[in-house]
């Protein structure tokens, strides 16, 4: 079962009534059941049977893409979920917020206002809390770069709907990753203060 958000589930379909699809699948050696509304499903692939596409173009409900364009969009989402990992951005945001948090504990001379007294001499202020969110917002302004070696088919890059689908998931993963690592970086800075003071 291929969902509109790029997720794919493999299992046994037990029911398709009432506008929903019920599927049983294995998760950690146990059978789990998932119920998905039809509008969230792009297609279903059954063994030795043609693929059945649920998606239909209908501008009244926001389905502006053709089925083929939506397929490329889905494939872009799928590739981004599987292969996109902005590890360099995560590390950078973590280090930046860690550095900001450390600088927040650097006490300045109250007379000359110069950095003369050293780290961990001043209690962390509001900037240690605000910095992770500010860094995350700034990181979200940068465009998503698609690594040609990380796509399932290089020819897909000729399709704008594939690129749009990839960027949709990649952007959310980038922002979430930046937020997570920047919060960790800021937290480590505060923790360093309490350890070192």
C-alpha positions as CSV (number, residue, x, y, z in Angstrom):
1,X,0.0,0.0,0.0
2,X,1.5,3.3,-1.1
3,X,0.4,6.3,0.8
4,X,0.2,9.9,-0.6
5,X,2.9,11.0,1.9
6,X,5.5,8.6,0.4
7,X,5.2,5.9,3.0
8,X,4.8,2.3,1.9
9,X,3.4,-0.6,3.9
10,X,3.5,-4.3,3.1
11,X,1.0,-6.8,4.5
12,X,-2.4,-8.4,3.9
13,X,-5.5,-6.3,3.2
14,X,-8.5,-7.6,5.1
15,X,-11.1,-5.0,4.4
16,X,-11.8,-2.1,2.0
17,X,-15.3,-1.0,3.0
18,X,-16.6,2.3,4.4
19,X,-14.0,4.3,2.6
20,X,-11.1,2.7,4.6
21,X,-8.5,0.0,4.0
22,X,-7.6,-2.4,6.8
23,X,-4.2,-4.0,6.5
24,X,-2.4,-6.5,8.7
25,X,1.4,-6.4,8.7
26,X,4.3,-7.6,10.8
27,X,6.0,-5.3,13.2
28,X,8.7,-6.5,15.6
29,X,7.6,-10.2,15.2
30,X,4.0,-9.2,16.0
31,X,1.0,-8.7,13.8
32,X,-0.3,-5.1,13.7
33,X,-3.4,-3.7,12.1
34,X,-3.6,-0.4,10.3
35,X,-6.7,1.4,9.0
36,X,-6.1,4.0,6.3
37,X,-8.8,6.2,4.7
38,X,-9.0,5.9,0.9
39,X,-8.0,9.6,0.3
40,X,-4.6,9.0,1.9
41,X,-3.8,6.1,-0.4
42,X,-2.1,6.6,-3.8
43,X,-2.2,3.0,-4.9
44,X,-2.2,-0.7,-3.9
45,X,0.0,-3.3,-5.4
46,X,-1.0,-6.9,-5.1
47,X,1.1,-9.9,-6.2
48,X,0.5,-10.9,-9.8
49,X,-2.1,-8.2,-10.2
50,X,-2.0,-4.8,-11.9
51,X,-1.5,-1.8,-9.6
52,X,-4.7,-0.2,-8.5
53,X,-4.5,3.6,-8.3
54,X,-6.9,5.2,-5.8
55,X,-5.7,8.8,-6.5
56,X,-7.8,10.8,-8.9
57,X,-7.3,14.3,-10.2
58,X,-10.0,16.4,-8.5
59,X,-9.3,20.2,-8.1
60,X,-12.4,20.5,-5.8
61,X,-10.5,18.5,-3.1
62,X,-7.0,19.9,-3.8
63,X,-5.8,17.1,-6.1
64,X,-4.3,19.3,-8.8
65,X,-1.8,16.8,-10.2
66,X,-2.5,14.2,-12.8
67,X,-2.1,10.6,-11.6
68,X,1.3,10.3,-13.4
69,X,2.5,13.6,-11.8
70,X,1.3,12.4,-8.4
71,X,3.2,9.1,-9.0
72,X,6.4,11.2,-9.4
73,X,5.5,13.3,-6.4
74,X,5.0,10.1,-4.3
75,X,8.3,8.7,-5.6
76,X,10.1,11.9,-4.6
77,X,8.6,11.7,-1.1
78,X,9.6,8.1,-0.9
79,X,13.2,8.7,-1.9
80,X,13.5,11.6,0.5
81,X,12.2,9.5,3.4
82,X,14.6,6.7,2.6
83,X,17.8,8.6,1.6
84,X,17.7,12.2,2.7
85,X,19.7,12.8,5.9
86,X,21.1,16.3,6.4
87,X,23.8,15.2,8.8
88,X,26.1,18.1,8.1
89,X,23.4,20.6,8.9
90,X,22.5,18.7,12.1
91,X,26.1,18.8,13.3
92,X,26.5,22.5,12.3
93,X,23.3,23.6,14.1
94,X,24.3,21.6,17.2
95,X,27.8,23.2,17.3
96,X,26.5,26.7,16.6
97,X,24.0,26.6,19.5
98,X,26.5,25.0,21.8
99,X,28.9,27.8,21.0
100,X,26.2,30.4,21.5
101,X,25.2,28.8,24.8
102,X,28.9,28.9,26.0
103,X,29.3,32.5,25.0
104,X,26.1,33.3,27.0
105,X,28.0,32.2,30.1
106,X,31.1,34.3,29.3
107,X,31.2,37.1,31.9
108,X,32.3,40.6,30.7
109,X,34.0,43.3,32.7
110,X,31.2,45.6,33.8
111,X,33.4,48.6,33.4
112,X,35.1,48.1,30.1
113,X,32.5,45.6,28.7
114,X,35.3,43.5,27.4
115,X,35.5,39.7,27.5
116,X,38.0,39.5,30.3
117,X,36.7,37.2,33.0
118,X,36.1,33.8,31.2
119,X,33.5,31.2,30.5
120,X,31.1,29.8,33.0
121,X,31.3,33.0,35.1
122,X,27.8,34.2,34.2
123,X,24.5,32.3,34.4
124,X,22.9,31.2,31.1
125,X,20.3,33.7,30.0
126,X,17.4,33.7,27.6
127,X,19.6,33.5,24.6
128,X,20.4,29.8,25.4
129,X,16.7,29.1,25.0
130,X,16.0,31.3,22.0
131,X,19.1,30.4,20.0
132,X,18.0,26.8,19.0
133,X,14.7,28.2,17.5
134,X,16.5,31.1,15.8
135,X,19.1,28.7,14.3
136,X,16.4,26.3,13.1
137,X,14.5,29.2,11.3
138,X,17.7,30.3,9.6
139,X,18.6,26.8,8.5
140,X,15.1,26.4,7.0
141,X,15.8,29.3,4.6
142,X,18.5,27.3,2.7
143,X,17.4,25.3,-0.3
144,X,17.3,21.5,-0.2
145,X,20.0,19.9,-2.3
146,X,19.2,16.6,-3.9
147,X,22.1,14.3,-4.2
148,X,21.9,12.6,-7.6
149,X,23.4,9.4,-6.1
150,X,20.6,9.2,-3.5
151,X,17.7,9.0,-5.9
152,X,16.2,5.7,-7.1
153,X,16.2,6.8,-10.7
154,X,18.2,9.7,-12.1
155,X,15.6,10.2,-14.8
156,X,13.1,11.3,-12.1
157,X,15.1,14.5,-11.7
158,X,13.6,15.6,-15.0
159,X,10.2,15.7,-13.5
160,X,9.2,18.8,-11.4
161,X,6.6,16.9,-9.4
162,X,9.3,14.4,-8.3
163,X,11.5,17.3,-7.2
164,X,8.5,18.9,-5.4
165,X,7.8,15.7,-3.5
166,X,11.4,15.1,-2.6
167,X,11.7,18.7,-1.3
168,X,8.5,18.5,0.7
169,X,9.8,15.6,2.9
170,X,13.4,16.7,2.8
171,X,12.5,20.2,4.1
172,X,10.5,18.8,7.0
173,X,13.3,16.4,7.9
174,X,15.8,19.2,7.6
175,X,13.9,21.5,10.0
176,X,13.1,18.8,12.5
177,X,16.8,17.6,12.4
178,X,18.1,21.2,12.9
179,X,15.7,21.8,15.8
180,X,16.6,18.6,17.5
181,X,20.4,19.1,17.2
182,X,20.2,22.8,18.1
183,X,18.2,22.0,21.2
184,X,20.8,19.4,22.1
185,X,23.6,21.8,21.5
186,X,22.0,24.5,23.6
187,X,21.2,22.0,26.3
188,X,24.8,20.7,26.4
189,X,26.0,24.3,26.7
190,X,23.8,24.8,29.8
191,X,24.9,21.4,31.2
192,X,28.5,22.4,30.6
193,X,27.9,25.5,32.8
194,X,26.5,23.6,35.7
195,X,29.4,21.0,35.5
196,X,32.2,23.6,35.2
197,X,31.0,26.3,37.5
